[in-house]
């Protein structure tokens, strides 16, 4: 038997061993991540959502070994690439920081290396060339995974930056509107001053003559008041986002009753909704003791509710909170549902659609696990690659102003709280945002 044929047989045997040991490798991977005090986001996820697309990626590694010295076919390569890209997208949605994601990949590589070395010790007949080939294939796979994940984060940052640019352009347009109104007022005043005897006497008469000047004054004052209020809110949002981007926001974990916080918030917001002709309902258990940053939870829900009010022309908003049904981790969830027109392809569309695709992928993973009898508290997760959904049709720009920066703020706060943000939205049927928080945080 020549050397290449022997290596091929040993790699095929090793590939089958890795398939059998997949669950144990995944279990050790999560345990390794949990032991790192700097990696806290994954502890809030169920086993199914934590493993995500990694089981399929490990299967792809086995197929690579099985196919050696040939490459895997184009369809399998495409599925592998989609799985890595979807994993990066889901980790972004789940609140993972880029540093956490790359270290998580590193730990996965170390766990597989440990398994390979353990296999080699138990099977001394394995040639060094066989183990070297397997390690090279593993390195290639992990480098590709890290690269695709970092690329996803870069694209998401570009999308958020584009949304902020749109916001700033809208602010400039608002300033231009103020300046135009002001210039028109000065033009009218200059025209009237030409008929007067002196500058002082004509200016005085204009200030006291309601028939000549008051409508223009009222119109300019109304535009000015509305625009200044809009600019104030926009600048506050930009400052919040800048603080999040600069890492100046820190979470302060302490026990609090989420039900009391959300109930009081809804009570205060009901008059605001009523002034827009909307209802605001809330439902959930009367008490929900959790740990977390009370102020930041309040800010997340406040942003979501205010956006819902802004983009809901009729009907109402429902705020709901409950504990998670997962049995392997304790989480709690708050959702904000509106009866608006749904988010479409304008400002913030890139961020929104990535959230939509990530949400659909996560739901598909969970649904497949339940359908195949592998619920999230069992060891063997069932995984299906997320399908890419088409973007929703575009709607007028004025209906979408504020989506990009508002979503970026909510997403940034969710990342800080190790929380997962999901969205379901369809044209004409409203939107539902769900935020899932850990019930407790590592000390």
Beta strands, then each sheet from edge to edge (+ up, - down):
strand 1: 254-257
strand 2: 279-283
strand 3: 289-292
strand 4: 316-323
strand 5: 331-338
strand 6: 420-425
strand 7: 431-438
sheet 1: 1+ 3-
sheet 2: 2+ 4+ 5- 7+ 6-
end
